Amino acid sequence: MKKTNDILLKRLLLSIGILLFIRMGTFLPIPGVNHGHLAFYIQQHPITKNLVSTFSGNDTFVIGLFTLNIFPYINASIMVQLITGLIPSISKLQKEGGGEGRRAITRLTRLITFGWALIQSSSIAFYLKRALFDWTPLLAFEIILWLTTGAMIVLWLSELITEYGLGNGASLLIYTNIISSLPNLGKKLITENIGNLTIGSEIGIALLFFIAIAGIITLQESARIIPLISSKQLGQSQSFVSKVTSNNYIPLRFNQAGVMPIILTTAILVLPNYITNLGVFPLLTIPIFLKSSKFIYWISYFTLILIFSSFYSTIVLNPKDISQELQKMAVSIPGIRPGLATTFYLKQVMKRVTFFGAIILAILATLPNIIEGILNVSSFNGLGTTSLLILVGVVLDISREMKSIILSNIYNERFD
C-alpha cells in the first residue's frame, strides 16, 4: 500500500508542478509589448473590455508566453474528431491501424494544433495594431512566434501530464482555467445582485446548483448495458451463460457527445450578435423578437442541443461498425441475430439512449438561464453547464484513474 501511495503522490506532484509552471507562464509578458498602451485601449473600448473580461475574468489582460494555453489543441481535437467521423479513410486508420494508426492521428492533431496556434496568434498580433502605438510588422512577427511557441510547449507539457501524471493534461488545464475564474465570478455575482438576493433566492440558487451537479454526475456515469455472449459459450449451461453475460457487455453512455453540443449551439447563437458588435457587417441585423424574447432564445438553445447531441453521437459511435466488430470476434447479443439485426437493434437502442441523454443535457444547459429569469439574478451564466460538466468530469476521471492505479498495484503485489 505504501508503494501505491508513493506512485499516487509522485503523479500528483508532477501534475501540480506542471500546472503551476503553465499558470506562471501565462502571466510572463512577451518582450516588446507595451502593456500600458494595451490597458489604456481596453478601458476605452467597451467591446474589447467585455471580450477580455470574458476570457480573463477581469478587465486586465497580459500578452504572456502561454496566453493561448491549451485552446489551439482543443480546437484541433474537435476538428480531428469531425474529420475522423466524416472521412472513411481516416476513420479506418484510427480503428484498424493499431499503434501506428494512433500515432498517425496524434501527429495529425499536433499539426492542426500548430495551424490553429498560428491563426490565433496572428489574430492577436494584428488586432494589437489598433491598441499599440509602437506596433510594427517585426513586433507582430515576434508576437506570433512567442505565442505559437508557447502553445506548442503547453501541448507538450499537457501530454507529459497525461502520460506520467494524474489525470488528462488538456482537461486539467481547462479545469484550472475555470477554477481560477471562480473568485472573480463570485465577486461579480455578489456586487451586481447585492440588492436582489433574498434568503429565498439564495436557497433557490443553492438547490438548483445541487440539482445541476447531481444531474451532471448522473448524466456522466449512466449507461445502457447491452450484454454479450461468445459462440463458444452458447453450448454451456444456462447458469454459466448468465454469469458470463453479466461480465461482458457494451456500455452505451447517455452522454457520448460530452460538451460538444453546448459549444456548437453557443457558437451559432452568439455568432450573429458578435459579428454585429464588431461592425464587420454593419447591415447585419438581428430580428427584434429574437433580441427581446428570452423564451424564444431558450427554445432555440434547447432544440439545437438536441439536434447536435444526436448528430455528434452518430459520429462517436457507429452501430454498423460495432456490429461488424462483434461478428469478427464471434460475439453476439443474446436473442439478436448477428449482422443486420444487430445493427438495427444497436441503432434503435442508441437512438433512445441518445435522445434521453440529450434531453437531460438540454435541461441542464438552460438551467442557468432559468435561474437568471425566475430569480432575477444576473451574471450567473458565467458558470454555465459546460464549465460544470468539465469540472465534474475531470474529478470523476481522476477518481477512476486513482482507483485503477490502486487496484493494479494491489494485483501486482499479490502475484509478485
C-alpha positions in Angstrom: 0.0 0.0 0.0 2.9 2.3 0.7 4.2 1.8 -2.9 0.8 2.7 -4.2 0.7 5.9 -2.1 4.2 6.8 -3.4 3.1 6.4 -7.0 0.0 8.5 -6.5 2.0 11.2 -4.7 4.6 11.4 -7.5 2.0 11.6 -10.2 0.0 14.2 -8.2 3.1 16.4 -7.6 4.2 16.1 -11.2 0.7 17.3 -12.4 0.6 20.1 -9.9 4.1 21.3 -10.7 3.4 21.4 -14.5 0.1 23.2 -13.9 1.8 25.8 -11.7 4.5 26.3 -14.3 2.0 26.9 -17.1 0.0 29.2 -14.9 3.0 31.3 -14.2 4.0 31.4 -17.9 0.5 32.8 -18.7 1.5 36.0 -16.8 5.1 36.1 -18.2 4.9 39.2 -20.5 6.1 38.9 -24.1 9.1 41.3 -24.7 8.3 44.4 -26.9 4.6 44.7 -26.0 3.7 47.9 -24.1 1.0 46.7 -21.7 0.4 50.3 -20.5 -0.9 51.2 -24.0 -2.9 47.9 -24.1 -4.5 48.6 -20.8 -5.5 52.1 -21.9 -7.0 50.8 -25.1 -9.0 48.1 -23.2 -10.5 50.7 -20.8 -11.5 53.0 -23.7 -13.3 50.3 -25.8 -16.3 48.5 -24.2 -16.4 45.6 -26.7 -12.8 44.8 -26.2 -13.2 45.2 -22.4 -16.2 42.8 -22.4 -14.2 40.3 -24.5 -11.2 40.5 -22.2 -13.4 40.2 -19.1 -15.0 37.1 -20.6 -11.7 35.3 -21.1 -9.5 36.6 -18.3 -12.2 37.1 -15.6 -11.3 40.8 -15.1 -10.5 43.9 -17.0 -6.7 43.3 -17.3 -5.0 41.4 -20.0 -1.4 40.3 -20.3 0.1 39.0 -23.6 2.1 36.2 -22.0 4.1 33.3 -23.3 1.2 30.8 -22.6 -1.7 33.2 -23.3 -3.1 30.7 -25.9 -2.9 28.0 -23.3 -4.5 24.6 -24.4 -7.2 26.2 -26.7 -5.4 25.5 -30.1 -5.2 21.9 -29.1 -8.9 21.8 -28.1 -9.9 23.3 -31.4 -7.6 20.8 -33.2 -9.1 17.8 -31.3 -12.6 18.9 -32.2 -11.6 19.2 -35.9 -9.9 15.8 -35.9 -13.0 14.2 -34.3 -15.2 15.6 -37.1 -12.7 14.7 -39.8 -12.5 11.1 -38.4 -16.2 10.8 -38.5 -16.7 12.2 -41.9 -13.6 10.8 -43.9 -13.8 7.0 -44.1 -10.0 6.5 -44.8 -9.0 8.3 -41.6 -11.7 6.5 -39.6 -10.4 3.2 -40.9 -6.8 4.2 -39.9 -8.0 5.0 -36.4 -9.9 1.8 -36.0 -7.7 -0.7 -37.8 -4.3 1.0 -37.7 -3.4 -0.2 -34.2 -0.5 1.6 -32.5 0.7 3.1 -35.8 -2.8 4.4 -36.6 -3.0 6.1 -33.2 0.4 7.7 -33.7 -0.7 9.0 -37.1 -3.8 10.5 -35.6 -1.7 12.1 -32.8 0.7 13.6 -35.5 -2.3 15.0 -37.4 -3.7 16.5 -34.2 -0.3 18.2 -33.4 -0.1 19.6 -37.0 -3.6 21.0 -36.8 -2.8 22.4 -33.3 0.2 24.2 -34.8 -2.0 25.6 -37.5 -4.6 26.8 -35.0 -1.9 28.4 -32.9 -0.6 30.3 -35.9 -4.1 31.5 -36.8 -4.9 32.6 -33.2 -1.6 34.2 -32.5 -1.8 36.1 -35.9 -5.3 37.3 -35.0 -4.0 38.7 -31.7 -0.9 40.2 -33.3 -2.8 42.1 -36.0 -5.6 43.1 -33.6 -3.0 44.8 -31.4 -2.2 47.1 -34.3 -5.0 49.4 -33.1 -4.0 49.2 -29.4 -0.2 49.7 -29.6 1.4 53.0 -30.7 4.7 51.3 -31.5 3.2 48.4 -33.5 5.4 47.2 -36.4 5.4 44.2 -38.7 8.5 42.9 -36.9 6.7 43.2 -33.5 3.8 41.3 -35.0 6.1 38.5 -36.1 7.7 38.3 -32.6 4.2 38.1 -31.0 3.2 35.3 -33.4 6.5 33.5 -32.8 6.2 33.7 -29.0 2.5 32.8 -28.7 2.8 29.8 -31.2 5.9 28.5 -29.4 4.1 28.9 -26.0 1.1 27.0 -27.3 3.2 24.0 -28.5 5.1 24.0 -25.2 1.8 23.8 -23.4 0.7 20.9 -25.6 3.9 19.0 -24.8 3.5 19.6 -21.1 -0.1 18.5 -21.2 1.0 15.3 -22.9 3.5 14.8 -20.1 0.7 15.1 -17.5 -1.4 12.6 -19.4 1.4 10.0 -19.7 3.3 10.4 -16.4 1.0 12.5 -14.1 -2.5 12.1 -12.7 -5.4 12.9 -15.0 -5.7 14.1 -18.6 -3.4 17.0 -19.3 -5.8 19.0 -21.6 -8.8 18.5 -19.3 -6.8 19.6 -16.2 -5.7 22.8 -17.9 -9.3 23.7 -18.8 -10.2 22.7 -15.2 -7.5 25.1 -13.8 -8.7 27.9 -16.0 -12.3 27.5 -14.8 -11.3 27.3 -11.1 -9.1 30.4 -11.4 -12.0 32.4 -12.7 -14.4 31.4 -9.9 -13.3 34.1 -7.4 -13.9 36.9 -9.9 -17.2 35.3 -10.9 -18.3 35.1 -7.3 -17.3 38.7 -6.6 -19.2 39.9 -9.8 -22.2 37.9 -8.8 -22.4 39.4 -5.3 -21.7 43.0 -6.4 -24.2 43.0 -9.2 -27.0 41.3 -7.2 -26.5 42.6 -3.7 -29.9 44.3 -3.7 -31.8 41.4 -5.5 -30.6 38.5 -3.4 -33.0 37.4 -0.7 -32.9 34.4 1.6 -35.5 32.6 -0.6 -33.5 33.3 -3.8 -30.2 32.1 -2.1 -31.9 28.9 -1.1 -33.3 28.5 -4.6 -29.9 29.0 -6.2 -28.3 26.5 -3.8 -31.0 24.0 -4.5 -30.8 24.4 -8.3 -27.0 24.2 -8.1 -27.2 21.0 -6.2 -29.7 19.6 -8.8 -27.4 20.6 -11.6 -24.4 18.8 -10.0 -26.4 15.7 -9.3 -27.8 15.7 -12.8 -24.4 16.1 -14.4 -22.9 13.2 -12.3 -25.9 11.0 -13.3 -25.5 12.0 -16.9 -21.8 11.3 -17.0 -22.0 8.0 -15.2 -25.2 6.5 -16.6 -25.1 3.9 -19.4 -27.3 1.4 -21.1 -25.7 -2.0 -20.6 -26.0 -4.4 -23.6 -25.0 -8.0 -22.6 -22.7 -10.0 -24.9 -22.0 -13.7 -25.3 -19.5 -15.5 -27.5 -20.2 -18.5 -29.7 -18.0 -20.8 -27.5 -20.3 -20.1 -24.5 -23.6 -20.9 -26.3 -23.2 -24.6 -25.6 -22.6 -24.1 -21.8 -25.2 -24.4 -19.1 -27.7 -21.6 -18.6 -26.2 -20.6 -15.2 -22.8 -20.3 -16.8 -24.2 -18.3 -19.7 -25.9 -15.8 -17.4 -22.7 -15.4 -15.3 -20.6 -14.7 -18.4 -23.3 -12.4 -19.9 -23.2 -10.3 -16.7 -19.5 -9.7 -17.0 -19.3 -9.0 -20.8 -21.2 -6.1 -22.1 -21.2 -2.9 -24.2 -21.8 0.3 -22.2 -23.7 2.8 -24.2 -23.3 6.1 -22.3 -26.1 8.6 -22.2 -23.7 11.4 -22.9 -21.5 10.2 -25.7 -21.1 13.8 -27.1 -19.8 15.4 -23.9 -19.9 19.2 -24.0 -19.7 19.5 -27.8 -23.4 20.1 -28.4 -23.3 23.0 -26.0 -20.2 24.5 -27.6 -21.6 24.3 -31.1 -25.0 25.7 -30.0 -23.4 28.6 -28.2 -21.2 29.4 -31.2 -24.2 29.5 -33.6 -26.4 31.6 -31.3 -23.7 34.1 -30.3 -22.0 34.5 -33.7 -24.5 36.9 -35.3 -24.5 39.2 -32.3 -20.7 39.1 -32.1 -20.3 40.0 -35.8 -22.7 42.9 -35.4 -20.8 44.2 -32.3 -17.5 44.1 -34.2 -19.0 46.1 -37.1 -17.8 43.6 -39.7 -21.2 43.6 -41.4 -23.0 46.8 -40.4 -26.1 45.8 -42.4 -26.5 42.6 -40.5 -29.3 43.0 -38.0 -30.9 40.6 -35.6 -34.7 40.5 -35.6 -36.3 42.4 -32.7 -38.3 39.4 -31.5 -35.1 37.4 -31.1 -33.5 40.2 -29.1 -36.4 40.8 -26.8 -37.8 37.3 -26.2 -35.7 35.2 -23.8 -38.2 32.4 -24.2 -37.5 32.1 -27.9 -33.8 32.1 -27.2 -34.2 29.3 -24.6 -36.3 27.2 -27.1 -33.7 27.7 -29.8 -30.9 26.8 -27.3 -32.8 23.6 -26.2 -33.6 22.5 -29.7 -30.1 23.0 -31.1 -28.6 21.0 -28.3 -31.0 18.1 -29.0 -30.0 18.2 -32.7 -26.2 18.4 -32.2 -26.3 15.7 -29.5 -28.0 13.3 -31.9 -25.6 14.2 -34.7 -22.4 14.0 -32.7 -23.3 10.7 -31.1 -23.6 9.1 -34.5 -20.0 10.3 -35.2 -18.6 9.0 -32.0 -20.3 5.5 -32.2 -21.4 3.8 -35.4 -23.8 0.8 -34.9 -22.7 -0.8 -38.2 -19.0 -0.7 -37.1 -19.9 -2.2 -33.7 -21.9 -4.9 -35.3 -19.1 -5.8 -37.7 -16.5 -5.9 -34.9 -18.8 -8.2 -32.8 -19.2 -10.5 -35.8 -15.4 -10.7 -36.4 -14.9 -11.7 -32.7 -17.7 -14.3 -32.9 -19.6 -12.4 -30.2 -23.3 -11.7 -30.3 -26.1 -10.1 -28.2 -28.4 -12.7 -26.6 -31.6 -13.1 -28.6 -30.4 -10.9 -31.5 -29.1 -12.4 -34.8 -25.6 -11.2 -35.9 -25.3 -8.8 -38.9 -28.2 -6.6 -40.0 -30.4 -7.5 -37.0 -27.6 -6.5 -34.5 -27.0 -3.2 -36.4 -30.7 -2.4 -36.4 -31.0 -3.3 -32.7 -28.0 -1.2 -31.7 -29.3 1.7 -33.8 -32.7 1.7 -32.1 -31.1 1.4 -28.6 -28.6 4.2 -29.3 -31.4 6.4 -30.6 -33.4 6.1 -27.4 -30.3 6.4 -25.2 -29.0 9.5 -27.1 -32.4 11.2 -27.0 -32.8 10.7 -23.3 -29.3 11.9 -22.6 -29.8 14.9 -25.0 -33.0 15.9 -23.1 -31.1 15.9 -19.7 -28.2 17.8 -21.2 -30.5 20.4 -22.8 -32.4 20.9 -19.5 -29.1 21.3 -17.6 -27.8 23.7 -20.2 -30.8 26.0 -19.9 -30.8 25.9 -16.1 -28.5 29.0 -15.7 -30.9 31.0 -18.0 -33.9 29.8 -15.9 -32.1 30.8 -12.7 -31.5 34.3 -14.1 -35.0 34.7 -15.4 -37.0 33.3 -12.4 -34.9 34.6 -9.5 -33.9 37.8 -11.3 -30.1 37.2 -10.8 -27.5 38.3 -13.3 -24.0 37.1 -14.2 -24.9 33.5 -13.2 -24.3 32.4 -16.8 -20.5 32.8 -16.2 -20.6 29.4 -14.6 -22.6 27.5 -17.2 -23.3 23.9 -17.7 -20.2 23.5 -19.9 -18.0 24.6 -17.0 -19.8 22.3 -14.6 -19.6 19.3 -16.9 -15.8 19.8 -17.3 -15.3 20.3 -13.5 -17.4 17.2 -12.6 -15.9 15.2 -15.5 -12.3 15.9 -14.5 -12.9 15.0 -10.9 -14.6 11.7 -11.9 -11.8 10.8 -14.4 -9.1 11.4 -11.7 -11.1 9.3 -9.2 -11.4 6.5 -11.7 -7.7 6.7 -12.6 -6.7 6.6 -8.9 -8.9 3.5 -8.3 -7.3 1.9 -11.4 -3.7 2.6 -10.1 -4.6 1.3 -6.6 -6.3 -1.9 -7.9 -3.4 -2.7 -10.4 -0.8 -2.3 -7.7 -2.8 -4.5 -5.3 -2.9 -7.1 -8.0 0.8 -6.9 -8.8 1.7 -7.1 -5.1 -0.4 -10.3 -4.7 1.1 -12.1 -7.7 4.7 -10.9 -7.5 
